[in-house]
Amino acid sequence: MPTPIHPQLNSTQLPSLAQKGIRLPTYARSALAPGVVHLGLGAFQRAHQALVFDDLLQAGDERWGVLGVASRSWDLADALSRQNGLYSVRIQSATSKEWRVIGSVLQTCAATREREQVLNAIAHPGTRWITLTVTEKGYGSTLASLLVAGLQRRQEAGLGGLTIASCDNLRSNGDNLKALCLQHAGNTALQDWMSRTCAFPNSMVDRIVPASTEEDRSDAAKKMGVSDQAALRTETFWQWVLEDRLVDPSDAETLKRVGVNVVADVQPHEDAKLRMINGTNSLLATLGLLLDLPTVGQCVVKPMVHAFAHRLMSLEVMPHLVLPQLSGYRDALLARFGNPTLHHAVHQVATDGSKKIGERWVPSVQAQLNLGRTIEHHALATALWIWSCRGESDQGKVYALNDPQGEQLHSLARHHQGSPSDLMHAFLQLESIWGPNLQHDKRWRSAVERWLHVVSTQGTNGALALLLATPAEANT
């Protein structure tokens, strides 16, 4: 039977979609101009901040339309442009499902192709915010050059500063972004203007958003009767914790009304997110690579994997966090990872591991070492990650490392795979991942080497079984 040909999702299709139980933008999009420039147009932003801004626009606040700027690929920006910025999001748990068409992305472009448009947008009088989801590896000179050039135009035009909110998984992300921009500015007058008039709030964002797939696009076509090349799926849970450091102080109350948590200090939330959510996600992705399990959900439902993740958080992460009710937070997190509708690919989560695990694992390891407590779970996690850099599962399936240091990591892992001691030394001396101190800690080096020996001789499941055979109390 031939595949039906559907009309493309765009503004003209909205009236017909209203009859299909889909939540739609009801505000007059054609009359709006962007008030937010978002750098890093991708799946996460479109399933997170864009929905917050959509809610604000639905409530009648016309200041939150978005110019979505793709950092690298033009394809998504062009696909959304053909759809008048519209796209669908399926929000689903194990027991519920909601479809939304999001209208907050009013315009799109690509920074590498339409740099002038981006700079003019940053300098436009109607722009109030810049938000960013450029990933951990995106915080370099290219980003700083774009931001500083736009802000300089704004300064020269005699305009006020902007709230510039990093929404990436970096500790003190706003502080780091501000330092990057000030360093790149070089111009004392511009630096002074940025410091006085712009705000760089720290923030923490959380939502599981798998990369868009052909299945998502097919499901959207079946539900809506239109072709949506930017369709997404996500979970029902979302969280945005934002530091109360904004150019317009009234924005705090505005954002609170649609569910954003505006606080004086983001760090406790940031630490919990990076170490429990992101850290455990990196662990599950590593296990998925080694065990030939394609998705995070398929990993976490395995009893030994679930028990390992539970114990790692309970024994080595949670003792150093200050948020209340962490046990409930942990259990809810494991349930979220197990959402059978998300199909979150382990290869997507494992991307750029060398840029992630240092922030996600090292603080907990260092804190445990300082107190003389167990490090066995993180040592095994580290051994598994090192072993995964061979690019081969326990069953011999070969996969590529999608990592900025991938070639180096793969070469080291292959060259030293016959010697756990050499493999440990080769990897732990990489200060860009582990920092300057861990490679000198005898207890840490010994534990990682020991688990590398177990993983290389008994496999991933053998290593998990050996760890879990030791009662949790014996590791405290």
LINCOR-V380619 format. One record per pair of residues at least 12 apart in sequence whose C-alpha atoms are under 8 Angstrom apart, sorted by the first residue. I is the first residue (numbers start at 1). J is the second residue. If there is no record, write none. Layout:
<<I & J> <I & J>>
This chain:
<<6 & 221> <6 & 225> <6 & 226> <6 & 227> <7 & 225> <7 & 226> <7 & 227> <8 & 83> <8 & 226> <8 & 227> <8 & 228> <9 & 83> <9 & 86> <9 & 87> <9 & 226> <9 & 227> <9 & 228> <10 & 82> <10 & 83> <10 & 84> <10 & 85> <10 & 86> <11 & 83> <11 & 84> <11 & 86> <13 & 226> <17 & 224> <20 & 223> <20 & 224> <21 & 99> <22 & 98> <22 & 99> <22 & 100> <22 & 101> <23 & 99> <23 & 100> <23 & 101> <24 & 100> <24 & 101> <24 & 102> <24 & 103> <25 & 54> <25 & 58> <25 & 101> <25 & 102> <25 & 103> <26 & 58> <27 & 57> <27 & 58> <27 & 60> <29 & 103> <29 & 106> <32 & 62> <32 & 65> <32 & 106> <33 & 63> <33 & 65> <33 & 106> <33 & 126> <34 & 63> <34 & 64> <34 & 65> <34 & 66> <34 & 67> <34 & 106> <34 & 107> <34 & 126> <34 & 127> <35 & 63> <35 & 64> <35 & 65> <35 & 66> <35 & 67> <35 & 126> <35 & 127> <35 & 128> <35 & 129> <36 & 63> <36 & 64> <36 & 65> <36 & 66> <36 & 67> <36 & 127> <36 & 128> <36 & 129> <36 & 130> <36 & 131> <37 & 66> <37 & 67> <37 & 68> <37 & 69> <37 & 118> <37 & 121> <37 & 122> <37 & 127> <37 & 129> <37 & 130> <37 & 131> <38 & 66> <38 & 67> <38 & 68> <38 & 69> <38 & 130> <38 & 131> <38 & 132> <38 & 133> <39 & 68> <39 & 69> <39 & 70> <39 & 71> <39 & 130> <39 & 131> <39 & 132> <39 & 133> <39 & 134> <40 & 68> <40 & 69> <40 & 70> <40 & 71> <40 & 132> <40 & 133> <40 & 134> <41 & 68> <41 & 69> <41 & 70> <41 & 71> <41 & 76> <41 & 77> <41 & 133> <42 & 70> <42 & 76> <42 & 133> <43 & 209> <43 & 210> <43 & 211> <43 & 212> <43 & 232> <44 & 133> <44 & 207> <44 & 209> <45 & 133> <47 & 89> <47 & 209> <47 & 232> <47 & 233> <47 & 234> <48 & 207> <48 & 238> <50 & 66> <50 & 102> <50 & 104> <50 & 105> <51 & 102> <51 & 104> <52 & 258> <53 & 65> <53 & 104> <54 & 102> <54 & 103> <54 & 104> <55 & 258> <56 & 258> <57 & 104> <64 & 104> <65 & 104> <65 & 105> <65 & 106> <66 & 104> <66 & 105> <66 & 106> <66 & 107> <67 & 105> <67 & 106> <67 & 107> <67 & 108> <67 & 109> <68 & 105> <68 & 106> <68 & 107> <68 & 108> <68 & 109> <69 & 108> <69 & 109> <69 & 110> <69 & 111> <69 & 118> <70 & 108> <70 & 109> <70 & 110> <70 & 111> <71 & 110> <71 & 111> <71 & 112> <71 & 134> <72 & 110> <72 & 111> <72 & 112> <73 & 110> <74 & 109> <74 & 110> <76 & 230> <77 & 108> <77 & 109> <77 & 110> <78 & 108> <78 & 109> <79 & 229> <79 & 230> <80 & 108> <80 & 229> <80 & 230> <81 & 107> <81 & 108> <83 & 228> <84 & 106> <84 & 107> <85 & 103> <85 & 104> <85 & 105> <85 & 106> <85 & 107> <85 & 108> <86 & 101> <86 & 102> <86 & 103> <86 & 105> <87 & 101> <87 & 102> <87 & 103> <87 & 228> <87 & 229> <87 & 230> <87 & 231> <87 & 232> <88 & 100> <88 & 101> <88 & 102> <88 & 220> <88 & 228> <88 & 230> <88 & 231> <88 & 232> <89 & 101> <89 & 102> <89 & 231> <89 & 232> <89 & 233> <89 & 234> <90 & 232> <90 & 233> <90 & 234> <91 & 233> <91 & 234> <91 & 235> <91 & 236> <92 & 233> <92 & 234> <92 & 235> <92 & 236> <92 & 341> <92 & 342> <93 & 235> <93 & 236> <93 & 339> <93 & 341> <94 & 339> <94 & 340> <94 & 341> <115 & 146> <118 & 150> <119 & 146> <119 & 147> <119 & 149> <119 & 150> <119 & 153> <120 & 150> <120 & 153> <121 & 150> <122 & 147> <122 & 150> <122 & 151> <122 & 154> <123 & 150> <123 & 151> <123 & 153> <123 & 154> <123 & 157> <123 & 159> <124 & 154> <125 & 159> <127 & 162> <128 & 161> <128 & 162> <128 & 163> <129 & 162> <129 & 163> <129 & 164> <129 & 165> <130 & 162> <130 & 163> <130 & 164> <130 & 165> <131 & 164> <131 & 165> <131 & 166> <131 & 167> <132 & 164> <132 & 165> <132 & 166> <132 & 167> <132 & 168> <133 & 166> <133 & 167> <133 & 168> <134 & 168> <135 & 168> <135 & 169> <136 & 168> <136 & 169> <136 & 170> <136 & 355> <136 & 356> <137 & 352> <137 & 355> <139 & 177> <139 & 180> <140 & 180> <141 & 184> <144 & 180> <144 & 181> <144 & 184> <145 & 181> <145 & 184> <147 & 181> <148 & 181> <148 & 184> <148 & 185> <151 & 194> <152 & 190> <155 & 190> <155 & 193> <160 & 197> <160 & 198> <161 & 193> <161 & 194> <161 & 197> <161 & 198> <161 & 199> <161 & 247> <162 & 197> <162 & 198> <162 & 199> <162 & 247> <163 & 198> <163 & 199> <163 & 200> <163 & 201> <163 & 246> <163 & 247> <163 & 248> <164 & 198> <164 & 199> <164 & 200> <164 & 201> <165 & 200> <165 & 201> <165 & 202> <165 & 203> <166 & 200> <166 & 201> <166 & 202> <166 & 203> <167 & 203> <167 & 204> <167 & 205> <168 & 204> <168 & 205> <169 & 204> <169 & 205> <169 & 274> <170 & 274> <170 & 359> <171 & 267> <171 & 270> <171 & 271> <171 & 274> <171 & 359> <172 & 202> <172 & 203> <172 & 267> <173 & 202> <173 & 203> <174 & 200> <174 & 201> <174 & 202> <174 & 203> <175 & 200> <175 & 201> <175 & 202> <177 & 200> <178 & 200> <182 & 194> <197 & 247> <198 & 247> <199 & 245> <199 & 246> <199 & 247> <200 & 245> <200 & 246> <201 & 242> <201 & 243> <201 & 244> <201 & 245> <201 & 246> <202 & 242> <202 & 243> <202 & 266> <203 & 240> <203 & 241> <203 & 242> <203 & 243> <203 & 266> <203 & 270> <204 & 239> <204 & 240> <204 & 241> <204 & 242> <204 & 266> <204 & 269> <204 & 270> <204 & 273> <205 & 238> <205 & 239> <205 & 240> <205 & 241> <206 & 238> <206 & 239> <206 & 240> <206 & 273> <207 & 234> <207 & 235> <207 & 237> <207 & 238> <207 & 239> <208 & 234> <208 & 235> <208 & 344> <209 & 232> <209 & 233> <209 & 234> <209 & 235> <209 & 342> <209 & 344> <210 & 232> <210 & 233> <210 & 234> <210 & 342> <210 & 343> <210 & 344> <210 & 345> <210 & 348> <211 & 232> <211 & 344> <211 & 348> <212 & 230> <212 & 231> <212 & 232> <212 & 233> <213 & 232> <216 & 231> <216 & 232> <216 & 233> <217 & 229> <217 & 230> <217 & 231> <217 & 232> <233 & 342> <234 & 342> <235 & 336> <235 & 339> <235 & 342> <239 & 260> <239 & 261> <240 & 259> <240 & 260> <240 & 261> <241 & 260> <241 & 261> <241 & 262> <241 & 263> <241 & 266> <241 & 269> <242 & 260> <242 & 261> <242 & 262> <242 & 263> <242 & 266> <243 & 262> <243 & 263> <243 & 264> <243 & 265> <243 & 266> <244 & 262> <244 & 263> <244 & 264> <244 & 265> <268 & 321> <268 & 322> <268 & 323> <269 & 323> <271 & 321> <272 & 321> <272 & 323> <274 & 359> <274 & 360> <275 & 317> <275 & 359> <275 & 360> <275 & 361> <275 & 364> <276 & 313> <276 & 317> <276 & 318> <276 & 330> <276 & 360> <277 & 333> <278 & 360> <279 & 357> <279 & 360> <279 & 361> <280 & 309> <280 & 313> <281 & 296> <281 & 349> <282 & 349> <282 & 350> <282 & 353> <282 & 357> <283 & 309> <283 & 381> <283 & 385> <284 & 296> <284 & 299> <284 & 300> <284 & 305> <284 & 309> <284 & 346> <285 & 346> <285 & 347> <285 & 349> <285 & 350> <286 & 346> <286 & 350> <286 & 384> <286 & 385> <286 & 388> <287 & 299> <287 & 305> <287 & 384> <287 & 460> <288 & 346> <289 & 346> <289 & 347> <289 & 388> <289 & 392> <289 & 393> <290 & 388> <290 & 392> <290 & 393> <290 & 394> <290 & 395> <290 & 460> <291 & 393> <291 & 394> <291 & 395> <291 & 460> <292 & 393> <292 & 394> <292 & 395> <292 & 397> <293 & 346> <294 & 345> <294 & 346> <294 & 347> <295 & 343> <295 & 344> <295 & 345> <295 & 346> <296 & 337> <296 & 338> <296 & 343> <296 & 344> <296 & 345> <296 & 346> <297 & 337> <297 & 338> <297 & 339> <297 & 340> <297 & 342> <297 & 343> <297 & 344> <298 & 338> <300 & 334> <300 & 337> <300 & 338> <301 & 338> <304 & 461> <304 & 464> <304 & 465> <304 & 468> <305 & 464> <306 & 334> <307 & 468> <308 & 377> <308 & 464> <308 & 468> <310 & 330> <310 & 334> <311 & 377> <311 & 472> <312 & 377> <312 & 378> <313 & 330> <314 & 327> <315 & 374> <315 & 472> <315 & 475> <315 & 476> <316 & 364> <316 & 365> <316 & 368> <316 & 374> <316 & 375> <316 & 377> <316 & 378> <317 & 364> <320 & 364> <320 & 367> <350 & 402> <351 & 401> <351 & 402> <351 & 403> <352 & 402> <352 & 403> <352 & 404> <353 & 403> <354 & 403> <354 & 404> <354 & 405> <354 & 433> <355 & 433> <357 & 433> <358 & 432> <358 & 433> <358 & 434> <358 & 435> <361 & 378> <362 & 434> <365 & 378> <366 & 438> <373 & 475> <373 & 476> <374 & 475> <374 & 476> <375 & 444> <375 & 447> <376 & 447> <376 & 467> <376 & 475> <377 & 467> <379 & 444> <379 & 447> <379 & 448> <379 & 451> <380 & 447> <380 & 448> <380 & 451> <380 & 452> <380 & 463> <382 & 448> <383 & 448> <383 & 449> <383 & 451> <383 & 452> <383 & 455> <384 & 452> <384 & 455> <384 & 460> <386 & 413> <386 & 427> <387 & 413> <387 & 417> <387 & 452> <387 & 455> <387 & 456> <389 & 401> <389 & 406> <389 & 409> <389 & 410> <389 & 413> <390 & 409> <390 & 410> <390 & 411> <390 & 413> <390 & 414> <390 & 417> <391 & 410> <394 & 459> <394 & 460> <409 & 427> <412 & 426> <412 & 427> <417 & 456> <420 & 449> <420 & 450> <420 & 452> <420 & 453> <420 & 456> <421 & 449> <423 & 449> <424 & 445> <424 & 448> <424 & 449> <424 & 452> <425 & 439> <425 & 445> <428 & 445> <451 & 463>>
